[in-house]
């Protein structure tokens, strides 16, 4: 590979490092978060003659959905805390998304660095063949 190709690889790494820095800065001071998703569920009470028996369930009611030890746990969200919980759950989702982007960016940088290494490395066989002449 020629110098121009190496230069292009290096420039891509510089661009990715800038992107990584922006992501790191956005992750550095997160707002208050809650490790869960906000979901709305309807339910059935089981009372005889209730409207939910006729296909009109109660709700929907807000719940926090969290994974613990491979199990999903649902927690009812009280009325007075809904907006606060919604903001915290959204911040957690944004944080997780940025963290995933950071991992992908790091992987791209690593891959490009390995390409640079491979371009600049020669095999032992090349050395051996040259030495045998």
N, C-alpha and C positions, 0 to 999 in steps of 0.2 A: 504494500500500500504506500502511496506517496505522501509527501509532506502536506499536501492540500487535504487529504482524507484525515490525517492526524489532526490537522488544524480544525477541521469540522467537528471531529469528536470532542476536542478540547472545548470548543465554543459551545457545544451542546451541554457539556458538563457545567460550564460557567452559568448558562441559562438555568439549568436545573438547580444549581446551588442557590441562585437568587430566589427561585420558587420555593426551595426548601427553607430559606431564611424567613420568607414571608409566612410560611406555614408555622414554623417554630414560634415566631413572634405572636401569631394568633392563638397558639396553644399555651403560651407562657403564662398568661394571666386570665384564666377562664372565669366566667361569672359562676354564681352558685348553681349547682347541678344536682339532679337526683338520678341515680342509676336505675332507670326504669322507663317504660313507655306508657303514655297515657292512652287508654282505650275506653270506649263507651260500649257497655253491654246492657242488653235487656234480659229480664228474667221472668220466671214463672213461679208463683207462690204456692200452688198446690191446693188452695182452698176450693171447696166445691162451689160451683156457681160463679166463680170469679171470671171477669172478662178475659183474663189471660188464658183460660181454658178454651176460649172461642177464637184464639189466634191473635189476641191483642196483648202482647206481653207488657210488663211493667218496665218503665225506663224510657230511653236508655240512661244508665247511670255511669258516672266516671269511675274508672279503676286504674290503679297503677299495676302494670304487668312487669314482673321481674323474674329473671332466671336465677335460681339458686340450686346448686348441686344437681344440674340437669333437669330440674323441675321448674315449671312456671308457677309463680305465686301471685295471686291477685289480691290487691288491697283497695278497699273502698276509699274514695277521696271525698272528704267532707266538703260541703258547699262553700264554706268560707275560705277554703284554701285552694280552690280549683285554679284560679288565675296564676297564683304563685307556682303551683305544681306544674301547670302547663308550661310556663316559661322555663322552669328548671329542667323539665323533660326535653324540651326543644333544644336547650343549650347542650344537654348531654348528647343528643343526636348529632348536633353540629360538631361538637368536639370529637366524637367518634369518627365522623366523616373526614374531618381534617387529619386525624391521626392515621386513617387508612391512606389518605393521599400522601402523607409524609412517608409512610412505608413504601408506597409505590415509587415515589421520587427517589428514595434511597436505593431501591432496587435498580432503577434505571441508571443511576450514577455508578453503582457497582458494576453493572453490565458494561457500561461504556469504558470504565477503567480497565476491566478485563480485556476488552478489545484492544485498548492501547498496549496493554502488557503483551498480548499475543502478537501484535504487529512488531513489537520491538524485541521479542524473544526468538531465539533460534533453537533448533533441536540439536541434541548431542550428535545425532547422525551427521548433521551438516558440519560440525566441528571435526568429527572423526574422519569424514571423507576428505576434508581439506588437509588434515594432518597426514593422511596416508599417501598423499601425492608426492 
